[in-house]
């Protein structure tokens, strides 16, 4: 099961989530999908292979806003193909020493922090926690596969669990 695909199917714009302490309304915004050709072109031009889970998501929604609430500065932006390129390039131009074949795929809307795919090893990937404000060599890998990461993010109602 691809949790991003399921989330895109089930989280229709506005979802109310009840916890022990409160009831919160979150907003989810989905974009038009990319084509298979656009995905193949991106991977060819960048000599990389995005994780299958993320490719499946992009074929449903080319980026999204998830876990955005009406009361707080929170939520995440899942980047579409063009945004992946642009955001990664902007970070490099801002002085971050981001290695080749590492690409930003998620921005935290409540901070400047990001998550990146590390695609340097053919056939596998890792997720890097990009704590903006710290040099890129100090950024750490998150020990989750992408699908497990997003399952946990949903279980935590959008909290930054990987920093706990």
Wavefront OBJ file of the C-alpha trace (Angstrom):
o trace
v 0.000 0.000 0.000
v 1.341 3.422 -0.990
v 0.270 5.742 1.826
v 0.675 8.867 -0.343
v -1.689 7.437 -2.964
v -4.194 6.492 -0.261
v -3.928 9.915 1.365
v -4.525 11.623 -1.988
v -7.634 9.487 -2.516
v -9.082 9.857 0.986
v -8.050 13.274 2.323
v -10.373 15.512 0.376
v -9.383 19.097 0.968
v -10.556 19.296 4.605
v -10.296 16.583 7.255
v -11.238 16.764 10.929
v -9.025 14.650 13.166
v -9.905 13.946 16.792
v -7.184 13.274 19.320
v -7.345 12.788 23.083
v -6.720 16.491 23.652
v -8.511 18.238 20.806
v -10.213 18.172 17.457
v -8.247 19.769 14.627
v -9.214 20.491 11.056
v -6.440 19.935 8.544
v -6.413 20.957 4.905
v -4.949 18.922 2.068
v -4.381 20.453 -1.373
v -3.584 18.265 -4.378
v -2.178 19.257 -7.785
v -2.680 17.875 -11.266
v -0.548 14.786 -11.970
v 2.615 14.575 -14.049
v 2.868 12.305 -17.054
v 5.057 9.224 -17.221
v 7.066 11.008 -19.923
v 7.748 13.950 -17.572
v 8.960 11.548 -14.880
v 11.197 9.684 -17.306
v 12.636 12.957 -18.624
v 13.407 14.186 -15.092
v 15.170 10.946 -14.193
v 17.113 10.876 -17.464
v 18.259 14.511 -17.169
v 19.328 14.062 -13.553
v 20.727 10.531 -13.904
v 18.654 9.343 -10.962
v 15.696 7.191 -10.058
v 13.141 8.702 -7.690
v 11.653 6.258 -5.154
v 8.764 4.303 -6.672
v 6.432 5.458 -3.884
v 7.072 9.102 -4.780
v 6.742 8.457 -8.518
v 3.355 6.827 -7.932
v 2.341 9.871 -5.891
v 3.466 12.303 -8.626
v 1.345 10.402 -11.149
v -1.666 11.241 -8.947
v -0.636 14.706 -7.728
v 2.406 16.699 -8.841
v 3.028 18.057 -5.363
v 0.673 18.814 -2.490
v 0.120 20.666 0.763
v -0.660 18.315 3.655
v -1.555 18.787 7.331
v -2.162 22.531 7.020
v -4.490 23.783 9.778
v -6.551 26.953 9.959
v -5.116 28.060 13.298
v -1.392 27.559 13.094
v 1.577 28.038 10.847
v 2.042 24.361 10.097
v 1.880 21.718 7.415
v 4.155 20.393 4.710
v 4.641 21.011 1.029
v 5.383 17.902 -1.022
v 7.235 19.163 -4.050
v 6.312 18.487 -7.648
v 8.954 17.762 -10.289
v 9.683 21.375 -11.242
v 9.722 22.431 -7.570
v 12.158 19.623 -6.748
v 14.603 21.070 -9.282
v 14.004 24.723 -8.385
v 14.155 24.314 -4.604
v 17.287 22.177 -4.739
v 18.968 24.710 -7.039
v 17.940 27.627 -4.782
v 19.493 25.874 -1.789
v 22.731 25.319 -3.703
v 22.776 28.975 -4.776
v 22.202 29.981 -1.128
v 25.454 28.264 -0.188
v 24.282 24.829 0.915
v 26.714 22.150 -0.209
v 24.118 19.683 -1.455
v 25.704 16.705 -3.213
v 24.756 15.785 -6.763
v 21.707 13.505 -6.985
v 20.319 14.778 -3.674
v 16.974 16.520 -4.167
v 14.620 18.386 -1.871
v 11.151 16.795 -1.919
v 9.455 18.237 1.178
v 9.373 21.671 2.802
v 8.120 22.316 6.329
v 5.705 25.260 6.173
v 6.301 26.140 9.843
v 10.092 26.387 9.532
v 12.668 26.517 6.779
v 13.517 22.853 7.254
v 13.418 20.414 4.353
v 13.723 16.740 3.556
v 15.833 15.488 0.675
v 16.190 12.268 -1.260
v 19.766 11.015 -1.383
v 19.844 9.160 -4.715
v 23.621 8.801 -5.050
v 23.564 5.002 -4.779
v 21.941 3.381 -7.792
v 18.847 1.406 -6.906
v 18.430 2.718 -3.362
v 17.781 5.961 -1.546
v 17.806 7.519 1.886
v 16.019 10.530 3.337
v 18.083 13.439 4.659
v 16.734 15.775 7.352
v 17.822 19.198 6.100
v 17.901 21.459 9.124
v 18.276 24.835 7.438
v 20.661 26.994 9.421
v 23.143 24.151 9.804
v 25.707 23.264 7.128
v 24.571 20.478 4.789
v 27.365 18.094 5.940
v 25.772 18.168 9.430
v 22.363 17.082 8.131
v 21.426 13.563 9.189
v 19.740 10.636 7.487
v 16.333 9.532 8.702
v 16.127 5.794 9.218
v 12.783 5.284 7.515
v 11.783 4.139 4.079
v 9.539 6.693 2.398
v 6.242 4.846 2.793
v 6.950 4.106 6.471
v 7.909 7.751 6.987
v 4.570 8.998 5.643
v 2.610 6.353 7.580
v 4.262 7.598 10.776
v 3.644 11.238 9.777
v -0.071 10.435 9.423
v -0.121 8.553 12.728
v 1.406 11.624 14.407
v -1.074 13.996 12.710
v 1.700 15.894 10.971
v 4.128 16.231 13.907
v 7.886 16.216 13.186
v 8.322 12.795 14.799
v 11.777 12.243 13.258
v 13.222 14.916 15.545
v 11.920 13.304 18.761
l 1 2 3 4 5 6 7 8 9 10 11 12 13 14 15 16 17 18 19 20 21 22 23 24 25 26 27 28 29 30 31 32 33 34 35 36 37 38 39 40 41 42 43 44 45 46 47 48 49 50 51 52 53 54 55 56 57 58 59 60 61 62 63 64 65 66 67 68 69 70 71 72 73 74 75 76 77 78 79 80 81 82 83 84 85 86 87 88 89 90 91 92 93 94 95 96 97 98 99 100 101 102 103 104 105 106 107 108 109 110 111 112 113 114 115 116 117 118 119 120 121 122 123 124 125 126 127 128 129 130 131 132 133 134 135 136 137 138 139 140 141 142 143 144 145 146 147 148 149 150 151 152 153 154 155 156 157 158 159 160 161 162 163 164
